[in-house]
Amino acid sequence: MTLADVAAASGVSVTTASLVLTGRARELRISEAAEQRVRSTAHLLGYRRGGPPARPRARTIGLVLEPGAPDVVRGVAEAASWRGFSLLVMGSGGEPVNGVVHVAGTRTTTAPRGLRPGPVVLLNSTAAAVPSVVPDEVRGGRAAARVLVEAGHRHVHLVGAGPGRFDVPPDGITALERLIGLRDVFDAAGVAVSGSRCPEWTPEAGYDATRALVRHCRPTALVCLDDRLAFGAQQALTEAGLSTPRDVSVLGFGDDPAASWMRPQLTTVAVSRHELGARAVAVLTSLLDTHVLPAPLVHRVPPRVRLRASVAPPNRCGG
């Protein structure tokens, strides 16, 4: 890794990059934006002044997992092995590595600290000037809505989002993106949409919201913003004497392992965790090989609909 590599990836001259990295940017009036770009690029590419960084004995990728991170280890491990890398899984710190895949439990927007040396690719989160791989939740929301619209549903209730157009908790990035996609299709199709905002995505919350709903209203379909909400929703429907999908169709997000064990099996929308992990490794190894930040920085992996037995056309004879 050379100073010229950092300059090229930052879009500045070698002289400008050198001045920034020697602490002389301010005295020579280099813009703050250019300075930040050079420093971020140097960090991402693992550049060290005074010579190239010490190389590890083997080509190794570190995998840092935050609490609650999705199970993407197999996808990362297989993709890394295919490209000739070993995989080092660590809580923090660890042996020197060529680069790191940092897996977040939620869609945080804060860059991780202390992940040196080498480039970093974020998985399931985003941060300024850092390459990342995330599910394309907006596209997933659209796909989910199309399943219900094409089945003939015209009155849908959202479990996990309120009745407002974008009524989700302030930090609910995943929920908001799914809701944007859902609303795009439902609004275009003239579907009536109501909603129940839930404090958390648990079966208990889904049960409580659905139990309260069916006391005074029965939509033809429930869209649960997470499979765990759907598990509780289906239980509440059963206790109310309603059959899924004959009386009320149910659709979830996430493809939880229990989704295929539900009776009826749950139709759900999700990105393959294996595919997410493999894409993150592809982005990281490209960065290691080319020393050029990818364009775009954020790579969105499209979800797929797992069509199962919980969705059917509405029962016109029902309430």
Backbone hydrogen bonds, N-H to C=O, Kabsch-Sander energy under -0.5 kcal/mol:
donor,donor_aa,acceptor,acceptor_aa,energy
6,V,2,T,-1.6
7,A,3,L,-2.5
8,A,4,A,-2.5
9,A,5,D,-2.4
10,S,6,V,-1.7
11,G,7,A,-1.2
12,V,7,A,-2.1
17,A,13,S,-2.3
18,S,14,V,-2.4
19,L,15,T,-2.4
20,V,16,T,-2.3
21,L,17,A,-2.4
22,T,18,S,-1.1
23,G,20,V,-1.5
24,R,19,L,-2.8
28,L,24,R,-1.2
29,R,26,R,-1.5
30,I,25,A,-2.6
35,E,31,S,-2.5
36,Q,32,E,-2.8
37,R,33,A,-2.2
38,V,34,A,-2.4
39,R,35,E,-2.5
40,S,36,Q,-2.7
41,T,37,R,-2.3
42,A,38,V,-2.7
43,H,39,R,-2.1
44,L,40,S,-2.6
45,L,41,T,-2.5
46,G,42,A,-0.5
46,G,43,H,-0.9
47,Y,42,A,-2.4
51,G,48,R,-0.9
60,T,58,A,-0.8
61,I,86,S,-2.4
62,G,99,G,-2.8
63,L,88,L,-2.8
64,V,62,G,-0.5
64,V,101,V,-2.1
65,L,63,L,-0.5
65,L,90,M,-0.8
66,E,64,V,-0.5
66,E,103,V,-2.6
69,A,66,E,-1.9
72,V,70,P,-1.6
76,V,72,V,-2.2
77,A,73,V,-3.0
78,E,74,R,-2.7
79,A,75,G,-2.0
80,A,76,V,-2.5
81,S,77,A,-2.4
82,W,78,E,-2.2
83,R,79,A,-1.1
84,G,81,S,-1.7
85,F,80,A,-2.9
86,S,59,R,-2.6
88,L,61,I,-3.0
89,V,87,L,-0.6
90,M,63,L,-2.2
98,N,60,T,-2.5
99,G,60,T,-1.0
100,V,119,P,-2.4
101,V,62,G,-2.9
102,H,100,V,-0.6
102,H,121,V,-2.4
103,V,64,V,-3.1
103,V,101,V,-0.6
104,A,102,H,-0.6
104,A,123,L,-2.2
108,T,106,T,-2.5
111,A,109,T,-0.5
116,R,114,G,-1.4
121,V,100,V,-2.5
122,L,131,P,-2.7
123,L,102,H,-3.1
124,N,122,L,-0.5
124,N,133,V,-3.1
126,T,108,T,-1.8
127,A,130,V,-0.5
130,V,127,A,-1.7
132,S,297,L,-2.5
133,V,122,L,-2.5
134,V,299,H,-2.5
136,D,301,V,-2.7
137,E,135,P,-1.7
140,G,136,D,-1.9
141,G,137,E,-2.5
142,R,138,V,-2.1
143,A,139,R,-2.3
144,A,140,G,-2.4
145,A,141,G,-2.4
146,R,142,R,-2.3
147,V,143,A,-1.5
148,L,144,A,-1.3
149,V,145,A,-2.7
150,E,146,R,-2.7
151,A,147,V,-1.0
152,G,148,L,-0.6
152,G,149,V,-1.3
153,H,148,L,-2.3
156,V,192,A,-2.8
157,H,221,A,-2.4
158,L,194,S,-2.6
159,V,157,H,-0.5
159,V,223,V,-2.7
160,G,158,L,-0.7
160,G,196,S,-3.2
161,A,196,S,-0.5
162,G,167,D,-2.5
167,D,164,G,-1.2
168,V,166,F,-1.4
172,G,169,P,-2.1
173,I,171,D,-1.8
176,L,172,G,-2.7
177,E,173,I,-2.4
178,R,174,T,-2.3
179,L,175,A,-2.5
180,I,176,L,-2.4
181,G,177,E,-1.8
182,L,178,R,-2.4
183,R,179,L,-2.9
184,D,180,I,-2.0
185,V,181,G,-1.4
186,F,182,L,-2.8
187,D,183,R,-2.6
188,A,184,D,-1.3
189,A,185,V,-1.7
190,G,186,F,-0.6
190,G,187,D,-0.9
191,V,186,F,-2.6
192,A,154,R,-2.5
194,S,156,V,-2.1
196,S,158,L,-2.8
196,S,161,A,-0.6
202,T,200,E,-1.4
206,G,202,T,-2.1
207,Y,203,P,-2.5
208,D,204,E,-2.6
209,A,205,A,-2.3
210,T,206,G,-2.0
211,R,207,Y,-2.6
212,A,208,D,-2.1
213,L,209,A,-1.8
214,V,210,T,-2.4
215,R,211,R,-0.5
215,R,212,A,-0.6
216,H,213,L,-1.7
217,C,213,L,-1.8
220,T,155,H,-1.7
221,A,155,H,-1.1
222,L,249,S,-2.8
223,V,157,H,-2.8
224,C,222,L,-0.6
224,C,251,L,-3.3
225,L,159,V,-2.3
225,L,223,V,-0.5
227,D,253,F,-2.4
229,L,226,D,-0.7
230,A,226,D,-1.5
231,F,227,D,-2.0
232,G,228,R,-1.4
233,A,229,L,-2.3
234,Q,230,A,-2.7
235,Q,231,F,-1.4
236,A,232,G,-2.1
237,L,233,A,-2.3
238,T,234,Q,-2.2
239,E,235,Q,-2.2
240,A,236,A,-1.5
241,G,238,T,-1.6
242,L,237,L,-2.7
247,D,243,S,-2.7
248,V,243,S,-1.7
249,S,220,T,-2.5
250,V,310,S,-2.5
251,L,222,L,-2.2
252,G,267,T,-2.5
254,G,269,V,-3.0
259,A,256,D,-2.5
260,S,257,P,-0.5
261,W,258,A,-1.2
262,M,258,A,-1.0
266,L,259,A,-2.5
267,T,250,V,-0.7
268,T,306,R,-1.5
269,V,252,G,-1.0
270,A,304,R,-2.3
276,L,272,S,-2.1
277,G,273,R,-2.3
278,A,274,H,-2.4
279,R,275,E,-2.4
280,A,276,L,-2.1
281,V,277,G,-1.9
282,A,278,A,-2.1
283,V,279,R,-2.3
284,L,280,A,-2.3
285,T,281,V,-2.9
286,S,282,A,-1.8
287,L,283,V,-1.9
288,L,284,L,-2.3
289,D,285,T,-2.2
290,T,286,S,-2.6
291,H,287,L,-2.2
299,H,132,S,-2.9
299,H,297,L,-0.6
300,R,298,V,-0.6
301,V,134,V,-2.5
301,V,299,H,-0.5
304,R,270,A,-2.7
306,R,268,T,-3.8
307,L,305,V,-1.0
308,R,306,R,-0.5
310,S,265,Q,-1.0
311,V,308,R,-0.5
316,R,314,P,-0.9
318,G,315,N,-2.0
